[in-house]
Amino acid sequence: MSTLNRLVLWNIDHTLVDVGRVTREAYAEAFRRTIGRPLVRLAPTPGRTESEIIFETLAFNDVVTTDDHLPAFTAALTEAFASRRGDLRTHGRVLAGAREAVQALAHVPGVAQSVLTGSLRPNAVLKVTELGLAEHLDLESGGYENGVYSKAALLELARSRAGERHGARYLESATVYIADSPRDVQAARIAGSPVVAVATGSATEAELRAAGADRVLSTLADTNAVVAAAADLTRL
């Protein structure tokens, strides 16, 4: 049996990194390629899966959706991100303390780290890889947008994948989600796992507390506070 018995799952956008400019440009390109006209309005993104964002964006832009829209849009979005690999490094940024927090948790005995994100897997991997955060993240066992599952279900899937990969059993109570939106907090609550919320996205600390976050941090800049929160909540 593995000695890895605690799992930390990271949200990516607005928790670890800010790649908003690249995301907007990629969505605009994917919309144009899929629909054949310019994107006027992009749906809100915090805490949502890619499919939710895509369908609401299509609705906002008066597109009557069909079964073909989602696979066509996701394929175009993946290609649009891949073509902007250099832009992720140029215009994206790692948020304050994120790199240090990931590195610090990697040295805590018994901890494995992965991601739980609403992004498509190729795009998520590009974000953390191009911005130098992939070294300590087990990206094979992450939870990613797949067009079917909610974020709560993706959390359960990530726990299962991580357990299989590491020969461990990650209980709900031993899996902590670190994220930045009320929707992420709600997903963790549904999945039965503790959540550390950071006010680095569009939500305030008060909104994150009201959503039910177990711990709320203003940023990830205090590495000791991040590690302590994850340790306390997973009974390390």
Backbone as CSV, one residue per row, in Angstrom:
resi,resn,N_x,N_y,N_z,CA_x,CA_y,CA_z,C_x,C_y,C_z
1,MET,0.845,-1.197,0.000,0.000,0.000,0.000,0.878,1.243,0.000
2,SER,0.500,2.211,-0.794,1.264,3.450,-0.884,1.229,4.224,0.426
3,THR,2.318,4.975,0.673,2.348,5.870,1.831,1.684,7.204,1.504
4,LEU,1.266,7.385,0.251,0.547,8.602,-0.122,-0.920,8.428,0.271
5,ASN,-1.368,9.155,1.267,-2.732,8.955,1.741,-3.538,10.241,1.856
6,ARG,-2.978,11.334,1.359,-3.696,12.601,1.339,-3.594,13.181,-0.069
7,LEU,-4.702,13.720,-0.553,-4.756,14.230,-1.923,-5.144,15.700,-1.924
8,VAL,-4.338,16.514,-2.590,-4.637,17.933,-2.780,-4.972,18.137,-4.253
9,LEU,-6.171,18.652,-4.508,-6.598,18.946,-5.871,-6.643,20.458,-6.052
10,TRP,-6.013,20.929,-7.092,-5.945,22.361,-7.380,-6.861,22.743,-8.527
11,ASN,-7.664,23.768,-8.330,-8.264,24.440,-9.474,-7.140,25.198,-10.185
12,ILE,-7.288,25.454,-11.458,-6.200,26.093,-12.211,-6.446,27.582,-12.423
13,ASP,-7.473,27.918,-13.186,-7.697,29.320,-13.552,-8.112,30.155,-12.357
14,HIS,-7.399,31.239,-12.136,-7.644,32.213,-11.071,-7.321,31.675,-9.677
15,THR,-6.825,30.435,-9.613,-6.304,29.898,-8.352,-4.787,29.790,-8.454
16,LEU,-4.321,29.082,-9.473,-2.885,28.962,-9.712,-2.369,29.971,-10.731
17,VAL,-3.161,30.210,-11.774,-2.688,31.060,-12.873,-3.783,32.007,-13.347
18,ASP,-3.344,33.047,-14.044,-4.261,33.950,-14.754,-3.864,33.936,-16.219
19,VAL,-4.690,33.305,-17.031,-4.461,33.267,-18.482,-5.698,33.816,-19.197
20,GLY,-6.328,34.803,-18.568,-7.591,35.319,-19.080,-7.520,35.858,-20.490
21,ARG,-6.448,36.568,-20.815,-6.330,37.138,-22.162,-6.273,36.036,-23.210
22,VAL,-5.481,35.013,-22.954,-5.367,33.913,-23.911,-6.685,33.159,-24.025
23,THR,-7.356,32.971,-22.906,-8.652,32.281,-22.923,-9.663,33.032,-23.773
24,ARG,-9.746,34.333,-23.576,-10.701,35.130,-24.368,-10.387,35.055,-25.855
25,GLU,-9.109,35.145,-26.193,-8.726,35.091,-27.612,-9.009,33.711,-28.207
26,ALA,-8.753,32.665,-27.427,-9.007,31.308,-27.915,-10.495,31.067,-28.111
27,TYR,-11.312,31.564,-27.192,-12.764,31.421,-27.342,-13.263,32.186,-28.564
28,ALA,-12.717,33.370,-28.769,-13.138,34.158,-29.931,-12.816,33.427,-31.227
29,GLU,-11.628,32.830,-31.286,-11.252,32.089,-32.488,-12.125,30.848,-32.662
30,ALA,-12.358,30.114,-31.567,-13.165,28.901,-31.652,-14.600,29.223,-32.064
31,PHE,-15.149,30.320,-31.536,-16.505,30.728,-31.906,-16.568,31.061,-33.395
32,ARG,-15.598,31.828,-33.857,-15.588,32.227,-35.268,-15.477,31.016,-36.193
33,ARG,-14.629,30.066,-35.800,-14.444,28.880,-36.641,-15.678,27.978,-36.614
34,THR,-16.357,27.920,-35.466,-17.502,27.023,-35.330,-18.791,27.631,-35.879
35,ILE,-18.995,28.915,-35.613,-20.264,29.575,-35.948,-20.169,30.396,-37.232
36,GLY,-18.984,30.868,-37.541,-18.808,31.608,-38.782,-18.999,33.103,-38.680
37,ARG,-19.046,33.623,-37.447,-19.136,35.064,-37.241,-18.422,35.431,-35.941
38,PRO,-18.162,36.708,-35.705,-17.397,37.103,-34.519,-18.151,36.866,-33.208
39,LEU,-17.396,36.561,-32.180,-17.948,36.438,-30.832,-18.242,37.832,-30.293
40,VAL,-19.443,38.018,-29.762,-19.827,39.301,-29.173,-19.697,39.258,-27.651
41,ARG,-20.175,38.176,-27.051,-20.185,38.104,-25.579,-19.784,36.708,-25.108
42,LEU,-18.800,36.669,-24.215,-18.357,35.409,-23.618,-19.054,35.227,-22.274
43,ALA,-19.546,34.025,-22.012,-20.224,33.733,-20.746,-19.239,33.808,-19.582
44,PRO,-19.737,34.035,-18.373,-18.871,34.003,-17.189,-18.189,32.641,-17.077
45,THR,-16.934,32.640,-16.622,-16.169,31.394,-16.561,-15.907,30.843,-15.164
46,PRO,-15.916,31.639,-14.079,-15.491,31.105,-12.777,-16.293,29.893,-12.309
47,GLY,-15.566,28.827,-11.964,-16.182,27.642,-11.395,-16.959,26.772,-12.350
48,ARG,-16.919,27.089,-13.631,-17.731,26.362,-14.603,-16.894,25.397,-15.422
49,THR,-17.565,24.377,-15.922,-16.905,23.490,-16.868,-16.949,24.130,-18.250
50,GLU,-16.056,23.674,-19.098,-15.975,24.242,-20.443,-17.294,24.097,-21.193
51,SER,-17.973,22.965,-21.036,-19.229,22.768,-21.765,-20.294,23.764,-21.302
52,GLU,-20.323,24.059,-20.002,-21.272,25.059,-19.496,-20.982,26.425,-20.110
53,ILE,-19.703,26.782,-20.162,-19.307,28.078,-20.727,-19.673,28.144,-22.208
54,ILE,-19.403,27.060,-22.906,-19.665,27.041,-24.351,-21.162,27.190,-24.636
55,PHE,-21.985,26.396,-23.964,-23.429,26.459,-24.240,-24.011,27.821,-23.884
56,GLU,-23.552,28.408,-22.762,-24.083,29.718,-22.399,-23.570,30.793,-23.345
57,THR,-22.331,30.660,-23.788,-21.789,31.609,-24.758,-22.581,31.547,-26.064
58,LEU,-22.892,30.362,-26.514,-23.695,30.226,-27.732,-25.067,30.878,-27.546
59,ALA,-25.664,30.673,-26.372,-26.977,31.274,-26.110,-26.885,32.793,-26.075
60,PHE,-25.847,33.315,-25.425,-25.662,34.764,-25.344,-25.516,35.385,-26.730
61,ASN,-25.010,34.600,-27.675,-24.770,35.117,-29.017,-25.824,34.642,-30.019
62,ASP,-27.001,34.280,-29.489,-28.179,33.946,-30.304,-27.941,32.792,-31.274
63,VAL,-27.218,31.770,-30.776,-27.004,30.571,-31.585,-27.963,29.487,-31.105
64,VAL,-28.724,28.939,-32.012,-29.588,27.807,-31.696,-28.730,26.556,-31.771
65,THR,-28.492,25.929,-30.619,-27.515,24.842,-30.580,-28.075,23.532,-31.113
66,THR,-27.172,22.728,-31.631,-27.470,21.368,-32.078,-26.470,20.429,-31.408
67,ASP,-26.649,19.136,-31.619,-25.746,18.148,-31.022,-24.317,18.288,-31.540
68,ASP,-24.167,18.918,-32.691,-22.830,19.031,-33.289,-22.015,20.193,-32.715
69,HIS,-22.662,21.124,-32.060,-21.944,22.327,-31.645,-20.866,22.052,-30.605
70,LEU,-21.173,21.261,-29.579,-20.200,21.064,-28.508,-18.926,20.374,-28.996
71,PRO,-19.001,19.239,-29.692,-17.751,18.628,-30.162,-16.975,19.512,-31.130
72,ALA,-17.682,20.243,-31.983,-16.990,21.134,-32.924,-16.296,22.274,-32.185
73,PHE,-16.993,22.849,-31.197,-16.430,23.981,-30.456,-15.251,23.527,-29.609
74,THR,-15.371,22.388,-28.923,-14.267,21.930,-28.079,-13.036,21.594,-28.913
75,ALA,-13.244,21.025,-30.084,-12.101,20.732,-30.964,-11.427,22.024,-31.404
76,ALA,-12.235,23.014,-31.762,-11.682,24.299,-32.187,-10.985,25.008,-31.036
77,LEU,-11.543,24.893,-29.835,-10.945,25.537,-28.665,-9.608,24.892,-28.309
78,THR,-9.537,23.588,-28.422,-8.272,22.888,-28.160,-7.199,23.338,-29.145
79,GLU,-7.563,23.441,-30.405,-6.609,23.884,-31.421,-6.199,25.340,-31.201
80,ALA,-7.161,26.156,-30.778,-6.866,27.573,-30.547,-5.890,27.752,-29.389
81,PHE,-6.050,26.960,-28.346,-5.108,27.020,-27.222,-3.736,26.519,-27.639
82,ALA,-3.702,25.408,-28.365,-2.419,24.833,-28.780,-1.614,25.822,-29.619
83,SER,-2.311,26.593,-30.428,-1.614,27.566,-31.282,-1.132,28.781,-30.503
84,ARG,-1.573,28.891,-29.261,-1.187,30.033,-28.413,-0.263,29.620,-27.271
85,ARG,0.450,28.544,-27.453,1.373,28.064,-26.425,2.329,29.174,-25.991
86,GLY,2.892,29.878,-26.959,3.806,30.967,-26.633,3.123,32.114,-25.920
87,ASP,1.860,32.378,-26.282,1.111,33.462,-25.636,0.846,33.164,-24.163
88,LEU,0.706,31.871,-23.826,0.506,31.521,-22.422,1.704,31.961,-21.594
89,ARG,2.890,31.779,-22.141,4.100,32.201,-21.419,4.239,33.717,-21.416
90,THR,3.843,34.362,-22.517,4.022,35.811,-22.640,2.981,36.587,-21.850
91,HIS,1.737,36.183,-21.969,0.642,36.955,-21.376,0.050,36.325,-20.116
92,GLY,0.328,35.053,-19.874,-0.169,34.408,-18.665,0.765,34.674,-17.497
93,ARG,0.249,34.444,-16.290,1.101,34.619,-15.110,0.686,33.650,-14.019
94,VAL,1.677,33.239,-13.249,1.423,32.428,-12.067,1.029,33.378,-10.945
95,LEU,-0.044,33.074,-10.245,-0.514,33.959,-9.188,0.414,33.898,-7.972
96,ALA,0.394,34.961,-7.202,1.309,35.111,-6.071,1.239,33.919,-5.125
97,GLY,2.380,33.305,-4.884,2.479,32.212,-3.932,2.103,30.848,-4.462
98,ALA,1.552,30.779,-5.667,1.076,29.493,-6.184,2.217,28.503,-6.368
99,ARG,3.283,28.936,-6.989,4.409,28.032,-7.235,4.981,27.520,-5.907
100,GLU,5.142,28.449,-4.959,5.711,28.081,-3.668,4.804,27.125,-2.891
101,ALA,3.490,27.335,-3.001,2.551,26.463,-2.297,2.580,25.045,-2.856
102,VAL,2.592,24.933,-4.167,2.655,23.612,-4.794,3.957,22.902,-4.412
103,GLN,5.052,23.629,-4.455,6.341,23.043,-4.095,6.375,22.614,-2.631
104,ALA,5.821,23.440,-1.763,5.836,23.118,-0.333,5.004,21.878,-0.027
105,LEU,3.825,21.779,-0.630,2.972,20.615,-0.389,3.589,19.339,-0.951
106,ALA,4.404,19.490,-1.989,5.071,18.322,-2.564,6.051,17.695,-1.588
107,HIS,6.488,18.458,-0.605,7.453,17.955,0.368,6.800,17.540,1.683
108,VAL,5.475,17.594,1.748,4.765,17.119,2.939,4.582,15.608,2.805
109,PRO,5.047,14.826,3.766,4.922,13.369,3.659,3.474,12.927,3.477
110,GLY,3.279,12.007,2.537,1.954,11.429,2.338,1.046,12.168,1.388
111,VAL,1.500,13.307,0.842,0.629,14.135,-0.001,0.891,13.888,-1.487
112,ALA,-0.181,13.654,-2.240,-0.135,13.659,-3.702,-0.935,14.871,-4.171
113,GLN,-0.542,15.442,-5.309,-1.228,16.626,-5.828,-1.638,16.417,-7.278
114,SER,-2.839,16.882,-7.591,-3.306,16.869,-8.966,-4.188,18.097,-9.178
115,VAL,-4.967,18.088,-10.252,-5.815,19.228,-10.574,-7.256,18.784,-10.728
116,LEU,-8.149,19.698,-10.428,-9.578,19.528,-10.684,-10.048,20.811,-11.327
117,THR,-10.363,20.732,-12.613,-10.610,21.938,-13.394,-11.753,21.724,-14.364
118,GLY,-12.410,22.805,-14.713,-13.443,22.744,-15.729,-12.891,22.824,-17.141
119,SER,-11.583,22.974,-17.257,-10.950,23.092,-18.571,-10.832,21.734,-19.256
120,LEU,-10.790,21.773,-20.562,-10.472,20.580,-21.333,-9.053,20.140,-20.975
121,ARG,-8.841,18.839,-20.926,-7.547,18.339,-20.468,-6.350,18.899,-21.242
122,PRO,-6.360,18.910,-22.590,-5.184,19.439,-23.290,-4.899,20.893,-22.923
123,ASN,-5.943,21.681,-22.761,-5.762,23.093,-22.422,-5.255,23.259,-20.995
124,ALA,-5.794,22.461,-20.081,-5.356,22.518,-18.689,-3.881,22.148,-18.577
125,VAL,-3.496,21.093,-19.266,-2.098,20.653,-19.218,-1.180,21.722,-19.798
126,LEU,-1.611,22.352,-20.882,-0.807,23.436,-21.467,-0.607,24.573,-20.475
127,LYS,-1.651,24.956,-19.775,-1.568,26.090,-18.845,-0.517,25.838,-17.768
128,VAL,-0.610,24.700,-17.097,0.315,24.467,-15.988,1.715,24.107,-16.480
129,THR,1.799,23.502,-17.657,3.111,23.141,-18.194,3.863,24.375,-18.682
130,GLU,3.207,25.192,-19.475,3.878,26.366,-20.031,4.242,27.387,-18.952
131,LEU,3.520,27.394,-17.842,3.815,28.336,-16.771,4.629,27.696,-15.648
132,GLY,5.148,26.499,-15.906,6.135,25.898,-15.017,5.611,25.333,-13.720
133,LEU,4.371,24.851,-13.699,3.782,24.327,-12.468,3.573,22.815,-12.506
134,ALA,3.933,22.163,-13.578,3.556,20.761,-13.761,4.414,19.777,-12.975
135,GLU,5.584,20.173,-12.574,6.540,19.227,-11.996,5.971,18.433,-10.816
136,HIS,5.228,19.099,-9.944,4.741,18.447,-8.725,3.266,18.056,-8.807
137,LEU,2.679,18.122,-10.005,1.267,17.788,-10.176,1.127,16.509,-10.986
138,ASP,0.394,15.550,-10.472,0.127,14.308,-11.193,-1.039,14.559,-12.148
139,LEU,-0.713,15.006,-13.332,-1.753,15.419,-14.277,-2.524,14.237,-14.859
140,GLU,-1.985,13.042,-14.756,-2.689,11.868,-15.265,-3.946,11.569,-14.457
141,SER,-3.945,11.916,-13.178,-5.092,11.562,-12.342,-6.023,12.739,-12.070
142,GLY,-5.893,13.790,-12.837,-6.731,14.965,-12.613,-8.161,14.797,-13.090
143,GLY,-9.005,15.738,-12.669,-10.379,15.793,-13.147,-10.504,16.928,-14.142
144,TYR,-10.981,16.616,-15.345,-11.055,17.590,-16.431,-12.446,17.572,-17.057
145,GLU,-12.788,18.675,-17.714,-14.037,18.750,-18.483,-14.111,17.583,-19.464
146,ASN,-15.254,16.906,-19.463,-15.432,15.820,-20.437,-16.811,15.848,-21.098
147,GLY,-17.555,16.940,-20.871,-18.846,17.073,-21.525,-19.983,16.344,-20.847
148,VAL,-19.674,15.614,-19.764,-20.697,14.793,-19.115,-20.833,15.135,-17.635
149,TYR,-19.711,15.163,-16.918,-19.761,15.242,-15.468,-19.704,16.661,-14.927
150,SER,-20.351,16.843,-13.782,-20.234,18.087,-13.033,-18.877,18.118,-12.348
151,LYS,-18.524,19.278,-11.774,-17.258,19.356,-11.063,-17.249,18.457,-9.829
152,ALA,-18.377,18.305,-9.171,-18.445,17.408,-8.021,-18.138,15.977,-8.449
153,ALA,-18.706,15.557,-9.559,-18.440,14.210,-10.062,-16.993,14.080,-10.527
154,LEU,-16.446,15.151,-11.100,-15.050,15.121,-11.528,-14.108,14.996,-10.338
155,LEU,-14.497,15.574,-9.199,-13.681,15.426,-7.993,-13.628,13.957,-7.583
156,GLU,-14.764,13.308,-7.605,-14.802,11.886,-7.272,-13.958,11.076,-8.263
157,LEU,-14.038,11.445,-9.522,-13.267,10.745,-10.545,-11.771,10.937,-10.319
158,ALA,-11.361,12.146,-9.962,-9.945,12.407,-9.692,-9.459,11.606,-8.490
159,ARG,-10.285,11.500,-7.452,-9.916,10.696,-6.288,-9.691,9.239,-6.693
160,SER,-10.584,8.733,-7.513,-10.477,7.345,-7.952,-9.235,7.127,-8.803
161,ARG,-8.998,8.033,-9.743,-7.824,7.913,-10.602,-6.528,7.975,-9.796
162,ALA,-6.472,8.915,-8.870,-5.270,9.066,-8.047,-5.039,7.816,-7.211
163,GLY,-6.105,7.255,-6.681,-5.976,6.040,-5.886,-5.423,4.885,-6.691
164,GLU,-5.913,4.746,-7.910,-5.431,3.673,-8.782,-3.963,3.875,-9.144
165,ARG,-3.593,5.102,-9.415,-2.212,5.381,-9.830,-1.218,5.214,-8.682
166,HIS,-1.632,5.570,-7.480,-0.698,5.546,-6.357,-0.893,4.356,-5.427
167,GLY,-1.831,3.478,-5.759,-2.074,2.336,-4.903,-2.533,2.754,-3.521
168,ALA,-3.347,3.780,-3.460,-3.805,4.329,-2.187,-5.324,4.440,-2.197
169,ARG,-5.875,4.711,-1.033,-7.312,4.969,-0.915,-7.487,6.375,-0.367
170,TYR,-7.958,7.272,-1.207,-8.146,8.664,-0.795,-9.602,8.867,-0.376
171,LEU,-9.816,8.963,0.907,-11.153,9.207,1.414,-11.601,10.623,1.070
172,GLU,-12.910,10.841,1.098,-13.428,12.197,0.867,-12.788,13.193,1.836
173,SER,-12.693,12.786,3.099,-12.163,13.680,4.130,-10.660,13.899,4.008
174,ALA,-9.983,13.065,3.227,-8.540,13.198,3.049,-8.187,13.845,1.714
175,THR,-9.206,14.367,1.025,-9.014,15.033,-0.255,-9.455,16.482,-0.125
176,VAL,-8.530,17.400,-0.273,-8.858,18.818,-0.131,-8.781,19.493,-1.498
177,TYR,-9.759,20.329,-1.770,-9.809,21.076,-3.031,-9.445,22.520,-2.734
178,ILE,-8.509,23.072,-3.497,-8.107,24.469,-3.343,-8.554,25.209,-4.588
179,ALA,-9.460,26.171,-4.405,-10.104,26.823,-5.553,-10.526,28.233,-5.183
180,ASP,-11.169,28.937,-6.131,-11.400,30.366,-5.926,-12.829,30.843,-6.120
181,SER,-13.763,29.950,-6.441,-15.120,30.438,-6.722,-16.154,29.735,-5.854
182,PRO,-17.286,30.387,-5.586,-18.364,29.733,-4.836,-18.842,28.441,-5.490
183,ARG,-18.847,28.388,-6.800,-19.269,27.165,-7.479,-18.308,26.020,-7.188
184,ASP,-17.021,26.327,-7.093,-16.036,25.302,-6.734,-16.261,24.826,-5.302
185,VAL,-16.541,25.768,-4.421,-16.821,25.414,-3.027,-18.024,24.475,-2.961
186,GLN,-19.065,24.808,-3.687,-20.274,23.984,-3.684,-19.994,22.589,-4.243
187,ALA,-19.149,22.498,-5.262,-18.795,21.194,-5.840,-18.096,20.322,-4.810
188,ALA,-17.168,20.918,-4.063,-16.459,20.163,-3.037,-17.414,19.710,-1.937
189,ARG,-18.356,20.574,-1.560,-19.324,20.217,-0.519,-20.188,19.032,-0.975
190,ILE,-20.612,19.060,-2.227,-21.416,17.964,-2.768,-20.613,16.664,-2.756
191,ALA,-19.329,16.772,-3.083,-18.463,15.589,-3.133,-18.005,15.137,-1.751
192,GLY,-18.307,15.920,-0.715,-17.966,15.523,0.640,-16.536,15.771,1.035
193,SER,-15.847,16.660,0.311,-14.450,16.945,0.615,-14.288,18.359,1.144
194,PRO,-13.303,18.575,2.033,-13.033,19.926,2.515,-12.483,20.803,1.404
195,VAL,-12.651,22.106,1.577,-12.214,23.033,0.532,-11.549,24.255,1.145
196,VAL,-10.420,24.621,0.567,-9.740,25.871,0.888,-10.034,26.833,-0.249
197,ALA,-10.660,27.949,0.055,-11.002,28.926,-0.977,-10.051,30.119,-0.880
198,VAL,-9.569,30.566,-2.033,-8.691,31.732,-2.083,-9.378,32.825,-2.897
199,ALA,-9.327,34.039,-2.394,-10.041,35.158,-3.032,-9.188,35.800,-4.112
200,THR,-8.720,34.960,-5.035,-7.876,35.446,-6.130,-8.640,35.539,-7.442
201,GLY,-9.918,35.143,-7.413,-10.763,35.253,-8.595,-11.704,36.431,-8.459
202,SER,-12.933,36.241,-8.893,-13.909,37.335,-8.849,-14.712,37.363,-7.554
203,ALA,-14.609,36.323,-6.734,-15.378,36.251,-5.498,-14.611,36.871,-4.335
204,THR,-15.342,37.478,-3.422,-14.736,38.051,-2.228,-14.591,36.969,-1.151
205,GLU,-13.808,37.276,-0.125,-13.665,36.348,0.990,-15.022,36.076,1.637
206,ALA,-15.835,37.107,1.783,-17.156,36.940,2.392,-18.032,36.010,1.557
207,GLU,-17.993,36.141,0.249,-18.795,35.283,-0.626,-18.330,33.831,-0.539
208,LEU,-17.029,33.632,-0.415,-16.492,32.278,-0.310,-16.869,31.635,1.023
209,ARG,-16.853,32.432,2.079,-17.297,31.910,3.388,-18.780,31.554,3.337
210,ALA,-19.565,32.431,2.734,-21.007,32.192,2.648,-21.326,30.940,1.838
211,ALA,-20.458,30.619,0.875,-20.669,29.424,0.047,-20.370,28.145,0.818
212,GLY,-19.661,28.289,1.962,-19.390,27.121,2.788,-17.958,26.646,2.800
213,ALA,-17.007,27.493,2.370,-15.600,27.095,2.378,-15.134,26.802,3.800
214,ASP,-14.326,25.765,3.957,-13.808,25.402,5.277,-12.738,26.381,5.746
215,ARG,-11.931,26.855,4.811,-10.938,27.884,5.100,-10.944,28.878,3.949
216,VAL,-10.718,30.128,4.257,-10.649,31.168,3.233,-9.348,31.933,3.408
217,LEU,-8.594,32.067,2.315,-7.359,32.821,2.302,-7.489,33.941,1.281
218,SER,-6.848,35.061,1.549,-6.911,36.164,0.591,-6.132,35.836,-0.675
219,THR,-4.980,35.197,-0.511,-4.157,34.751,-1.642,-3.412,33.487,-1.202
220,LEU,-2.545,32.994,-2.073,-1.670,31.869,-1.731,-0.298,32.347,-1.276
221,ALA,-0.154,33.647,-1.071,1.164,34.220,-0.811,1.789,33.724,0.491
222,ASP,0.968,33.379,1.483,1.484,32.863,2.751,1.559,31.341,2.640
223,THR,2.722,30.841,2.248,2.883,29.406,2.009,2.550,28.584,3.241
224,ASN,2.998,29.033,4.391,2.730,28.288,5.626,1.241,28.171,5.905
225,ALA,0.493,29.234,5.593,-0.954,29.205,5.815,-1.632,28.207,4.882
226,VAL,-1.165,28.120,3.646,-1.729,27.170,2.686,-1.471,25.737,3.148
227,VAL,-0.226,25.464,3.507,0.131,24.118,3.949,-0.624,23.753,5.224
228,ALA,-0.719,24.688,6.146,-1.432,24.433,7.402,-2.899,24.152,7.163
229,ALA,-3.525,24.910,6.269,-4.943,24.699,5.966,-5.171,23.312,5.369
230,ALA,-4.332,22.935,4.415,-4.470,21.606,3.794,-4.220,20.514,4.821
231,ALA,-3.238,20.712,5.676,-2.909,19.705,6.689,-4.030,19.555,7.702
232,ASP,-4.539,20.673,8.194,-5.592,20.620,9.207,-6.855,19.977,8.674
233,LEU,-7.209,20.330,7.438,-8.468,19.848,6.881,-8.429,18.368,6.485
234,THR,-7.240,17.852,6.231,-7.123,16.430,5.855,-6.529,15.599,6.977
235,ARG,-6.407,16.225,8.165,-5.929,15.522,9.356,-4.552,14.933,9.157
236,LEU,-3.658,15.694,8.546,-2.278,15.222,8.354,-1.551,15.172,9.689
